[in-house]
Amino acid sequence: MAQKIISQMPINSSELHAEMKRIKARDAELGFRAQKTIDYLESLNVLDVKKAKELMDKLVKLEVPRLRDIHFHKMIDVMPTNAKDVKTALQQYNLTVSQENCKKIADVVAEFV
């Protein structure tokens, strides 16, 4: 029986780490990929979920044109501290963000580093 995807929503590495910990506590043993994912996430310096949600709220309140949740989650994962790093993180998406807005994003993220 094939599994059906009900919905898709972007999450950041902090939320993924919390969810993987929950799954690990629920299941006695994780699969190979799940264990590799947890090992990778633990090697990163991820924010805790509470701080990540607070950062997400602050980024959304900036009301930067054309940026959506997926872009904000990317900012939480990458944690850019200057405008150039923000531009670099957003290069994979087909959008343009002004230098002023990049500076605003970097300033908000820098508070959490």
VEXMI-913661 format. One record per atom (N, C-alpha, C): residue in three letters; chain; atom name; x, z, y. Coordinates in nm, 4 decimals, decimal comma. Each point is the difference from the previous one (the first is absolute). Example, Ala and Ser with C-alpha at 12.3 -4.5 7.8 and 13.67 -1.06 7.14 Angstrom:
BEGIN
+-----+-------+------+----------+----------+----------+
: res : chain : atom :       xx :       zz :       yy :
+-----+-------+------+----------+----------+----------+
: ALA :     A :    N :   1,3190 :   0,7800 :  -0,5690 :
: ALA :     A :   CA :  -0,0890 :   0,0000 :   0,1190 :
: ALA :     A :    C :   0,0900 :   0,0000 :   0,1200 :
: SER :     A :    N :  -0,0350 :  -0,0720 :   0,1050 :
: SER :     A :   CA :   0,0820 :   0,0060 :   0,1190 :
: SER :     A :    C :  -0,0770 :   0,0730 :   0,1090 :
+-----+-------+------+----------+----------+----------+
//
This chain:
BEGIN
+-----+-------+------+----------+----------+----------+
: res : chain : atom :       xx :       zz :       yy :
+-----+-------+------+----------+----------+----------+
: MET :     A :    N :   0,0839 :   0,0000 :  -0,1179 :
: MET :     A :   CA :  -0,0839 :   0,0000 :   0,1179 :
: MET :     A :    C :   0,0886 :   0,0000 :   0,1244 :
: ALA :     A :    N :  -0,0200 :  -0,0965 :   0,0840 :
: ALA :     A :   CA :   0,0795 :  -0,0128 :   0,1214 :
: ALA :     A :    C :  -0,0454 :   0,1009 :   0,1044 :
: GLN :     A :    N :   0,0976 :   0,0541 :   0,0716 :
: GLN :     A :   CA :  -0,0335 :   0,0938 :   0,1054 :
: GLN :     A :    C :  -0,0348 :  -0,0769 :   0,1262 :
: LYS :     A :    N :  -0,0901 :   0,0555 :   0,0769 :
: LYS :     A :   CA :  -0,0462 :  -0,0656 :   0,1215 :
: LYS :     A :    C :   0,0447 :   0,0819 :   0,1208 :
: ILE :     A :    N :   0,0542 :  -0,0683 :   0,0981 :
: ILE :     A :   CA :   0,0418 :   0,0666 :   0,1236 :
: ILE :     A :    C :  -0,1232 :   0,0213 :   0,0859 :
: ILE :     A :    N :  -0,0254 :   0,1247 :   0,0337 :
: ILE :     A :   CA :  -0,1177 :   0,0329 :   0,0799 :
: ILE :     A :    C :   0,0290 :  -0,0202 :   0,1480 :
: SER :     A :    N :   0,1135 :   0,0512 :   0,0453 :
: SER :     A :   CA :   0,0380 :  -0,0175 :   0,1404 :
: SER :     A :    C :   0,1505 :   0,0143 :   0,0139 :
: GLN :     A :    N :   0,0510 :  -0,0506 :   0,1091 :
: GLN :     A :   CA :   0,1417 :   0,0114 :   0,0315 :
: GLN :     A :    C :   0,0137 :   0,0583 :   0,1390 :
: MET :     A :    N :   0,0938 :   0,0919 :   0,0143 :
: MET :     A :   CA :   0,0274 :   0,0559 :   0,1316 :
: MET :     A :    C :   0,1478 :   0,0345 :   0,0069 :
: PRO :     A :    N :   0,0608 :  -0,0210 :   0,1155 :
: PRO :     A :   CA :   0,1432 :   0,0293 :   0,0109 :
: PRO :     A :    C :   0,0251 :   0,1504 :   0,0051 :
: ILE :     A :    N :   0,1113 :   0,0420 :  -0,0590 :
: ILE :     A :   CA :   0,0437 :   0,1385 :   0,0092 :
: ILE :     A :    C :   0,1495 :   0,0003 :   0,0295 :
: ASN :     A :    N :   0,0476 :   0,1108 :   0,0532 :
: ASN :     A :   CA :   0,1430 :   0,0098 :   0,0270 :
: ASN :     A :    C :   0,0686 :   0,0751 :  -0,1132 :
: SER :     A :    N :   0,1311 :   0,0097 :   0,0071 :
: SER :     A :   CA :   0,0753 :   0,0619 :  -0,1085 :
: SER :     A :    C :  -0,0318 :   0,1484 :  -0,0156 :
: SER :     A :    N :  -0,0357 :   0,0682 :   0,1070 :
: SER :     A :   CA :  -0,0363 :   0,1418 :  -0,0086 :
: SER :     A :    C :  -0,1266 :   0,0184 :  -0,0832 :
: GLU :     A :    N :  -0,1002 :  -0,0814 :   0,0273 :
: GLU :     A :   CA :  -0,1249 :   0,0077 :  -0,0748 :
: GLU :     A :    C :   0,0216 :  -0,0400 :  -0,1457 :
: LEU :     A :    N :   0,0840 :  -0,1012 :  -0,0220 :
: LEU :     A :   CA :   0,0297 :  -0,0439 :  -0,1360 :
: LEU :     A :    C :   0,0711 :   0,1107 :  -0,0775 :
: HIS :     A :    N :   0,0934 :   0,0662 :   0,0645 :
: HIS :     A :   CA :   0,0729 :   0,1087 :  -0,0657 :
: HIS :     A :    C :  -0,0947 :   0,1129 :  -0,0383 :
: ALA :     A :    N :  -0,0907 :   0,0376 :   0,0886 :
: ALA :     A :   CA :  -0,0972 :   0,1056 :  -0,0296 :
: ALA :     A :    C :  -0,0919 :  -0,0412 :  -0,1152 :
: GLU :     A :    N :  -0,0424 :  -0,1248 :   0,0004 :
: GLU :     A :   CA :  -0,0883 :  -0,0489 :  -0,1066 :
: GLU :     A :    C :   0,0728 :  -0,0047 :  -0,1341 :
: MET :     A :    N :   0,1259 :  -0,0403 :   0,0014 :
: MET :     A :   CA :   0,0777 :  -0,0048 :  -0,1236 :
: MET :     A :    C :   0,0240 :   0,1404 :  -0,0551 :
: LYS :     A :    N :   0,0203 :   0,0970 :   0,0883 :
: LYS :     A :   CA :   0,0157 :   0,1387 :  -0,0442 :
: LYS :     A :    C :  -0,1294 :   0,0508 :  -0,0648 :
: ARG :     A :    N :  -0,1125 :  -0,0373 :   0,0593 :
: ARG :     A :   CA :  -0,1296 :   0,0399 :  -0,0552 :
: ARG :     A :    C :  -0,0196 :  -0,0606 :  -0,1391 :
: ILE :     A :    N :   0,0355 :  -0,1255 :  -0,0144 :
: ILE :     A :   CA :  -0,0133 :  -0,0669 :  -0,1294 :
: ILE :     A :    C :   0,0941 :   0,0629 :  -0,1023 :
: LYS :     A :    N :   0,1209 :   0,0345 :   0,0430 :
: LYS :     A :   CA :   0,0966 :   0,0622 :  -0,0904 :
: LYS :     A :    C :  -0,0501 :   0,1366 :  -0,0484 :
: ALA :     A :    N :  -0,0650 :   0,0744 :   0,0898 :
: ALA :     A :   CA :  -0,0555 :   0,1297 :  -0,0386 :
: ALA :     A :    C :  -0,1189 :  -0,0170 :  -0,0950 :
: ARG :     A :    N :  -0,0769 :  -0,1056 :   0,0187 :
: ARG :     A :   CA :  -0,1177 :  -0,0245 :  -0,0840 :
: ARG :     A :    C :   0,0395 :  -0,0481 :  -0,1389 :
: ASP :     A :    N :   0,0939 :  -0,0946 :  -0,0057 :
: ASP :     A :   CA :   0,0422 :  -0,0574 :  -0,1278 :
: ASP :     A :    C :   0,1217 :   0,0754 :  -0,0525 :
: ALA :     A :    N :   0,0091 :   0,0109 :  -0,1274 :
: ALA :     A :   CA :   0,1137 :   0,0694 :  -0,0597 :
: ALA :     A :    C :   0,1291 :  -0,0791 :   0,0201 :
: GLU :     A :    N :  -0,0095 :  -0,1317 :  -0,0159 :
: GLU :     A :   CA :   0,1188 :  -0,0833 :   0,0117 :
: GLU :     A :    C :  -0,0345 :  -0,1276 :   0,0752 :
: LEU :     A :    N :   0,0898 :  -0,0408 :   0,0900 :
: LEU :     A :   CA :  -0,0218 :  -0,1217 :   0,0772 :
: LEU :     A :    C :   0,0617 :  -0,1192 :  -0,0717 :
: GLY :     A :    N :  -0,0515 :  -0,1170 :   0,0340 :
: GLY :     A :   CA :   0,0577 :  -0,1225 :  -0,0518 :
: GLY :     A :    C :   0,1338 :  -0,0277 :   0,0676 :
: PHE :     A :    N :   0,0695 :  -0,0997 :  -0,0503 :
: PHE :     A :   CA :   0,1326 :  -0,0338 :   0,0508 :
: PHE :     A :    C :  -0,0026 :  -0,0340 :   0,1488 :
: ARG :     A :    N :  -0,0917 :  -0,0885 :   0,0415 :
: ARG :     A :   CA :  -0,0060 :  -0,0425 :   0,1406 :
: ARG :     A :    C :  -0,0409 :   0,1139 :   0,0928 :
: ALA :     A :    N :  -0,0924 :   0,0816 :  -0,0453 :
: ALA :     A :   CA :  -0,0438 :   0,1133 :   0,0816 :
: ALA :     A :    C :   0,1140 :   0,0985 :   0,0202 :
: GLN :     A :    N :   0,0774 :   0,0257 :  -0,1043 :
: GLN :     A :   CA :   0,1134 :   0,0919 :   0,0127 :
: GLN :     A :    C :   0,1068 :  -0,0581 :   0,0912 :
: LYS :     A :    N :   0,0253 :  -0,1293 :  -0,0113 :
: LYS :     A :   CA :   0,0967 :  -0,0662 :   0,0892 :
: LYS :     A :    C :  -0,0471 :   0,0085 :   0,1455 :
: THR :     A :    N :  -0,1299 :  -0,0147 :   0,0214 :
: THR :     A :   CA :  -0,0563 :   0,0087 :   0,1350 :
: THR :     A :    C :   0,0203 :   0,1396 :   0,0568 :
: ILE :     A :    N :  -0,0267 :   0,1017 :  -0,0789 :
: ILE :     A :   CA :   0,0200 :   0,1375 :   0,0468 :
: ILE :     A :    C :   0,1474 :   0,0253 :   0,0301 :
: ASP :     A :    N :   0,0887 :  -0,0469 :  -0,0873 :
: ASP :     A :   CA :   0,1440 :   0,0173 :   0,0232 :
: ASP :     A :    C :   0,0426 :  -0,0665 :   0,1310 :
: TYR :     A :    N :  -0,0513 :  -0,1199 :   0,0248 :
: TYR :     A :   CA :   0,0336 :  -0,0708 :   0,1237 :
: TYR :     A :    C :  -0,0537 :   0,0745 :   0,1218 :
: LEU :     A :    N :  -0,1243 :   0,0441 :  -0,0054 :
: LEU :     A :   CA :  -0,0599 :   0,0700 :   0,1133 :
: LEU :     A :    C :   0,0703 :   0,1318 :   0,0280 :
: GLU :     A :    N :   0,0471 :   0,0666 :  -0,1034 :
: GLU :     A :   CA :   0,0724 :   0,1253 :   0,0209 :
: GLU :     A :    C :   0,1391 :  -0,0237 :   0,0577 :
: SER :     A :    N :   0,0549 :  -0,1203 :  -0,0209 :
: SER :     A :   CA :   0,1306 :  -0,0313 :   0,0588 :
: SER :     A :    C :  -0,0115 :  -0,0315 :   0,1491 :
: LEU :     A :    N :  -0,1218 :  -0,0363 :   0,0426 :
: LEU :     A :   CA :  -0,0235 :  -0,0272 :   0,1419 :
: LEU :     A :    C :  -0,0265 :   0,1301 :   0,0741 :
: ASN :     A :    N :   0,0142 :  -0,0045 :   0,1290 :
: ASN :     A :   CA :  -0,0327 :   0,1154 :   0,0829 :
: ASN :     A :    C :  -0,1390 :  -0,0239 :   0,0594 :
: VAL :     A :    N :  -0,1037 :   0,0247 :  -0,0793 :
: VAL :     A :   CA :  -0,1367 :  -0,0270 :   0,0446 :
: VAL :     A :    C :  -0,0589 :   0,1225 :   0,0693 :
: LEU :     A :    N :  -0,0864 :  -0,0270 :   0,0956 :
: LEU :     A :   CA :  -0,0720 :   0,1081 :   0,0679 :
: LEU :     A :    C :  -0,0996 :   0,0631 :  -0,0957 :
: ASP :     A :    N :  -0,0408 :   0,1217 :   0,0287 :
: ASP :     A :   CA :  -0,1084 :   0,0544 :  -0,0793 :
: ASP :     A :    C :  -0,1307 :  -0,0648 :   0,0478 :
: VAL :     A :    N :  -0,1022 :   0,0084 :  -0,0807 :
: VAL :     A :   CA :  -0,1247 :  -0,0720 :   0,0253 :
: VAL :     A :    C :  -0,0629 :   0,0424 :   0,1326 :
: LYS :     A :    N :   0,0060 :   0,1277 :   0,0304 :
: LYS :     A :   CA :  -0,0612 :   0,0512 :   0,1225 :
: LYS :     A :    C :   0,0652 :  -0,0625 :   0,1246 :
: LYS :     A :    N :   0,1330 :  -0,0046 :   0,0007 :
: LYS :     A :   CA :   0,0712 :  -0,0598 :   0,1136 :
: LYS :     A :    C :  -0,0231 :  -0,1507 :   0,0062 :
: ALA :     A :    N :  -0,0078 :  -0,0632 :  -0,1157 :
: ALA :     A :   CA :  -0,0242 :  -0,1441 :  -0,0039 :
: ALA :     A :    C :  -0,1370 :  -0,0334 :   0,0584 :
: LYS :     A :    N :  -0,1010 :   0,0818 :  -0,0322 :
: LYS :     A :   CA :  -0,1336 :  -0,0233 :   0,0564 :
: LYS :     A :    C :  -0,0007 :   0,0241 :   0,1504 :
: GLU :     A :    N :   0,0733 :   0,1015 :   0,0436 :
: GLU :     A :   CA :   0,0096 :   0,0273 :   0,1436 :
: GLU :     A :    C :   0,0681 :  -0,1164 :   0,0727 :
: LEU :     A :    N :   0,1067 :  -0,0521 :  -0,0587 :
: LEU :     A :   CA :   0,0685 :  -0,1153 :   0,0584 :
: LEU :     A :    C :  -0,0913 :  -0,1221 :   0,0011 :
: MET :     A :    N :  -0,0739 :  -0,0198 :  -0,1068 :
: MET :     A :   CA :  -0,0946 :  -0,1122 :  -0,0067 :
: MET :     A :    C :  -0,1033 :   0,0102 :   0,1124 :
: ASP :     A :    N :  -0,0534 :   0,1197 :   0,0219 :
: ASP :     A :   CA :  -0,0985 :   0,0198 :   0,1069 :
: ASP :     A :    C :   0,0602 :  -0,0323 :   0,1366 :
: LYS :     A :    N :   0,1236 :   0,0442 :   0,0228 :
: LYS :     A :   CA :   0,0645 :  -0,0274 :   0,1287 :
: LYS :     A :    C :   0,0265 :  -0,1492 :   0,0188 :
: LEU :     A :    N :   0,0386 :  -0,0678 :  -0,1075 :
: LEU :     A :   CA :   0,0249 :  -0,1446 :   0,0101 :
: LEU :     A :    C :  -0,1287 :  -0,0762 :   0,0272 :
: VAL :     A :    N :  -0,1081 :   0,0408 :  -0,0637 :
: VAL :     A :   CA :  -0,1289 :  -0,0665 :   0,0216 :
: VAL :     A :    C :  -0,0473 :   0,0220 :   0,1431 :
: LYS :     A :    N :   0,0238 :   0,1197 :   0,0544 :
: LYS :     A :   CA :  -0,0425 :   0,0310 :   0,1365 :
: LYS :     A :    C :   0,0740 :  -0,0823 :   0,1051 :
: LEU :     A :    N :   0,1142 :  -0,0574 :  -0,0360 :
: LEU :     A :   CA :   0,0723 :  -0,0860 :   0,0945 :
: LEU :     A :    C :  -0,0781 :  -0,1275 :   0,0312 :
: GLU :     A :    N :  -0,0888 :  -0,0385 :  -0,0919 :
: GLU :     A :   CA :  -0,0836 :  -0,1191 :   0,0156 :
: GLU :     A :    C :   0,0816 :  -0,1244 :   0,0321 :
: VAL :     A :    N :   0,1014 :  -0,0236 :  -0,0828 :
: VAL :     A :   CA :   0,0835 :  -0,1188 :   0,0168 :
: VAL :     A :    C :  -0,0794 :  -0,1201 :  -0,0504 :
: PRO :     A :    N :  -0,0111 :  -0,1046 :   0,0829 :
: PRO :     A :   CA :  -0,0771 :  -0,1178 :  -0,0421 :
: PRO :     A :    C :   0,0596 :  -0,0650 :  -0,1251 :
: ARG :     A :    N :  -0,0851 :  -0,0479 :  -0,0866 :
: ARG :     A :   CA :   0,0327 :  -0,0753 :  -0,1213 :
: ARG :     A :    C :   0,0572 :   0,0840 :  -0,1147 :
: LEU :     A :    N :   0,0282 :   0,1269 :   0,0220 :
: LEU :     A :   CA :   0,0525 :   0,0823 :  -0,1085 :
: LEU :     A :    C :  -0,1141 :   0,0643 :  -0,0776 :
: ARG :     A :    N :   0,0102 :  -0,0053 :  -0,1316 :
: ARG :     A :   CA :  -0,1009 :   0,0569 :  -0,0886 :
: ARG :     A :    C :   0,0626 :   0,1119 :  -0,0835 :
: ASP :     A :    N :  -0,0803 :   0,0580 :  -0,0865 :
: ASP :     A :   CA :   0,0462 :   0,1118 :  -0,0829 :
: ASP :     A :    C :   0,1252 :  -0,0337 :  -0,0798 :
: ILE :     A :    N :   0,0047 :  -0,1194 :  -0,0535 :
: ILE :     A :   CA :   0,1154 :  -0,0382 :  -0,0819 :
: ILE :     A :    C :   0,1293 :   0,0059 :   0,0815 :
: HIS :     A :    N :  -0,0085 :  -0,0366 :   0,1271 :
: HIS :     A :   CA :   0,1182 :   0,0029 :   0,0862 :
: HIS :     A :    C :   0,0409 :   0,1437 :   0,0325 :
: PHE :     A :    N :  -0,0993 :   0,0860 :   0,0206 :
: PHE :     A :   CA :   0,0303 :   0,1398 :   0,0291 :
: PHE :     A :    C :   0,0617 :   0,0690 :  -0,1219 :
: HIS :     A :    N :  -0,0498 :  -0,0330 :  -0,1177 :
: HIS :     A :   CA :   0,0586 :   0,0568 :  -0,1216 :
: HIS :     A :    C :   0,1447 :  -0,0462 :  -0,0157 :
: LYS :     A :    N :   0,0271 :  -0,1228 :   0,0373 :
: LYS :     A :   CA :   0,1375 :  -0,0517 :  -0,0045 :
: LYS :     A :    C :   0,0893 :   0,0799 :   0,0946 :
: MET :     A :    N :  -0,0518 :   0,0335 :   0,1180 :
: MET :     A :   CA :   0,0774 :   0,0793 :   0,0961 :
: MET :     A :    C :   0,0302 :   0,1391 :  -0,0567 :
: ILE :     A :    N :  -0,0945 :   0,0575 :  -0,0729 :
: ILE :     A :   CA :   0,0211 :   0,1316 :  -0,0600 :
: ILE :     A :    C :   0,1045 :  -0,0087 :  -0,1108 :
: ASP :     A :    N :   0,0003 :  -0,1085 :  -0,0749 :
: ASP :     A :   CA :   0,0988 :  -0,0172 :  -0,1069 :
: ASP :     A :    C :   0,1403 :  -0,0223 :   0,0546 :
: VAL :     A :    N :   0,0108 :  -0,0815 :   0,1035 :
: VAL :     A :   CA :   0,1306 :  -0,0385 :   0,0531 :
: VAL :     A :    C :   0,0536 :   0,1019 :   0,1005 :
: MET :     A :    N :  -0,0886 :   0,0641 :   0,0759 :
: MET :     A :   CA :   0,0355 :   0,0988 :   0,1026 :
: MET :     A :    C :   0,1007 :  -0,0565 :   0,1026 :
: PRO :     A :    N :  -0,0370 :  -0,1078 :   0,0696 :
: PRO :     A :   CA :   0,0910 :  -0,0567 :   0,0997 :
: PRO :     A :    C :   0,0082 :   0,0886 :   0,1239 :
: THR :     A :    N :   0,1207 :   0,0207 :   0,0503 :
: THR :     A :   CA :   0,0183 :   0,0890 :   0,1145 :
: THR :     A :    C :   0,0302 :  -0,0733 :   0,1289 :
: ASN :     A :    N :   0,0097 :  -0,1332 :  -0,0058 :
: ASN :     A :   CA :   0,0163 :  -0,0762 :   0,1238 :
: ASN :     A :    C :  -0,0800 :  -0,1300 :  -0,0097 :
: ALA :     A :    N :  -0,0160 :  -0,0647 :   0,1139 :
: ALA :     A :   CA :  -0,0857 :  -0,1188 :   0,0079 :
: ALA :     A :    C :   0,0517 :  -0,1133 :  -0,0891 :
: LYS :     A :    N :   0,1309 :  -0,0121 :  -0,0092 :
: LYS :     A :   CA :   0,0578 :  -0,1061 :  -0,0838 :
: LYS :     A :    C :  -0,0357 :   0,0204 :  -0,1471 :
: ASP :     A :    N :   0,0039 :   0,1243 :  -0,0463 :
: ASP :     A :   CA :  -0,0369 :   0,0301 :  -0,1384 :
: ASP :     A :    C :  -0,1484 :  -0,0264 :  -0,0258 :
: VAL :     A :    N :  -0,0837 :   0,0260 :   0,0998 :
: VAL :     A :   CA :  -0,1437 :  -0,0292 :  -0,0137 :
: VAL :     A :    C :  -0,0196 :  -0,1505 :  -0,0175 :
: LYS :     A :    N :   0,0663 :  -0,0788 :   0,0831 :
: LYS :     A :   CA :  -0,0090 :  -0,1464 :  -0,0107 :
: LYS :     A :    C :   0,0458 :  -0,0472 :  -0,1377 :
: THR :     A :    N :   0,1102 :   0,0576 :  -0,0484 :
: THR :     A :   CA :   0,0536 :  -0,0382 :  -0,1304 :
: THR :     A :    C :  -0,0984 :   0,0336 :  -0,1114 :
: ALA :     A :    N :  -0,0618 :   0,1167 :   0,0065 :
: ALA :     A :   CA :  -0,0959 :   0,0411 :  -0,1030 :
: ALA :     A :    C :  -0,1236 :  -0,0889 :  -0,0014 :
: LEU :     A :    N :  -0,0369 :  -0,0523 :   0,1153 :
: LEU :     A :   CA :  -0,1212 :  -0,0827 :   0,0099 :
: LEU :     A :    C :   0,0274 :  -0,1490 :  -0,0169 :
: GLN :     A :    N :   0,1244 :  -0,0386 :  -0,0244 :
: GLN :     A :   CA :   0,0335 :  -0,1417 :  -0,0132 :
: GLN :     A :    C :  -0,0691 :  -0,0666 :  -0,1178 :
: GLN :     A :    N :  -0,0287 :   0,0740 :  -0,1046 :
: GLN :     A :   CA :  -0,0620 :  -0,0609 :  -0,1175 :
: GLN :     A :    C :  -0,1447 :  -0,0400 :   0,0243 :
: TYR :     A :    N :  -0,0589 :   0,0513 :   0,1073 :
: TYR :     A :   CA :  -0,1382 :  -0,0339 :   0,0332 :
: TYR :     A :    C :  -0,0009 :  -0,1055 :   0,1100 :
: ASN :     A :    N :  -0,1006 :  -0,0820 :  -0,0025 :
: ASN :     A :   CA :  -0,0122 :  -0,1070 :   0,0987 :
: ASN :     A :    C :  -0,0747 :   0,0521 :   0,1217 :
: LEU :     A :    N :   0,0695 :   0,0818 :   0,0806 :
: LEU :     A :   CA :  -0,0607 :   0,0520 :   0,1220 :
: LEU :     A :    C :   0,1080 :   0,0280 :   0,1028 :
: THR :     A :    N :  -0,0420 :   0,0078 :   0,1238 :
: THR :     A :   CA :   0,0917 :   0,0263 :   0,1098 :
: THR :     A :    C :  -0,0411 :   0,1293 :   0,0679 :
: VAL :     A :    N :   0,0970 :   0,0895 :   0,0164 :
: VAL :     A :   CA :  -0,0233 :   0,1272 :   0,0671 :
: VAL :     A :    C :   0,0941 :   0,0054 :   0,1194 :
: SER :     A :    N :  -0,0538 :   0,0373 :   0,1151 :
: SER :     A :   CA :   0,0807 :   0,0025 :   0,1215 :
: SER :     A :    C :   0,1091 :   0,1057 :  -0,0087 :
: GLN :     A :    N :   0,1034 :  -0,0179 :   0,0792 :
: GLN :     A :   CA :   0,1108 :   0,0946 :   0,0034 :
: GLN :     A :    C :  -0,0485 :   0,1387 :   0,0432 :
: GLU :     A :    N :  -0,0932 :   0,0024 :   0,0923 :
: GLU :     A :   CA :  -0,0564 :   0,1269 :   0,0483 :
: GLU :     A :    C :  -0,0706 :   0,0755 :  -0,1126 :
: ASN :     A :    N :  -0,0800 :  -0,0716 :  -0,0778 :
: ASN :     A :   CA :  -0,0698 :   0,0635 :  -0,1119 :
: ASN :     A :    C :   0,0971 :   0,0431 :  -0,1096 :
: CYS :     A :    N :   0,1041 :  -0,0779 :  -0,0228 :
: CYS :     A :   CA :   0,1022 :   0,0396 :  -0,0973 :
: CYS :     A :    C :   0,0668 :   0,1296 :   0,0431 :
: LYS :     A :    N :   0,0254 :   0,0128 :   0,1276 :
: LYS :     A :   CA :   0,0615 :   0,1219 :   0,0531 :
: LYS :     A :    C :  -0,0937 :   0,1191 :  -0,0187 :
: LYS :     A :    N :  -0,1307 :  -0,0197 :   0,0241 :
: LYS :     A :   CA :  -0,0984 :   0,1070 :  -0,0198 :
: LYS :     A :    C :  -0,0021 :   0,0466 :  -0,1456 :
: ILE :     A :    N :  -0,0002 :  -0,0957 :  -0,0907 :
: ILE :     A :   CA :  -0,0024 :   0,0322 :  -0,1431 :
: ILE :     A :    C :   0,1262 :   0,0776 :  -0,0383 :
: ALA :     A :    N :   0,1141 :  -0,0478 :   0,0460 :
: ALA :     A :   CA :   0,1273 :   0,0659 :  -0,0322 :
: ALA :     A :    C :   0,0038 :   0,1427 :   0,0542 :
: ASP :     A :    N :  -0,0543 :   0,0199 :   0,1193 :
: ASP :     A :   CA :  -0,0019 :   0,1347 :   0,0587 :
: ASP :     A :    C :  -0,0859 :   0,0961 :  -0,0808 :
: VAL :     A :    N :  -0,1159 :  -0,0487 :  -0,0465 :
: VAL :     A :   CA :  -0,0889 :   0,0849 :  -0,0803 :
: VAL :     A :    C :   0,0659 :   0,0326 :  -0,1343 :
: VAL :     A :    N :   0,0606 :  -0,0991 :  -0,0624 :
: VAL :     A :   CA :   0,0643 :   0,0216 :  -0,1304 :
: VAL :     A :    C :   0,1193 :   0,0941 :   0,0146 :
: ALA :     A :    N :   0,0733 :  -0,0124 :   0,1098 :
: ALA :     A :   CA :   0,1189 :   0,0832 :   0,0215 :
: ALA :     A :    C :  -0,0347 :   0,1500 :   0,0052 :
: GLU :     A :    N :  -0,1218 :   0,0335 :   0,0384 :
: GLU :     A :   CA :  -0,0421 :   0,1394 :   0,0020 :
: GLU :     A :    C :  -0,0032 :   0,0616 :  -0,1396 :
: PHE :     A :    N :  -0,0150 :  -0,0840 :  -0,1031 :
: PHE :     A :   CA :  -0,0153 :   0,0490 :  -0,1357 :
: PHE :     A :    C :   0,1289 :  -0,0100 :  -0,0825 :
: VAL :     A :    N :   0,1037 :  -0,0553 :   0,0587 :
: VAL :     A :   CA :   0,1269 :  -0,0151 :  -0,0737 :
: VAL :     A :    C :   0,0802 :   0,1275 :   0,0082 :
+-----+-------+------+----------+----------+----------+
//
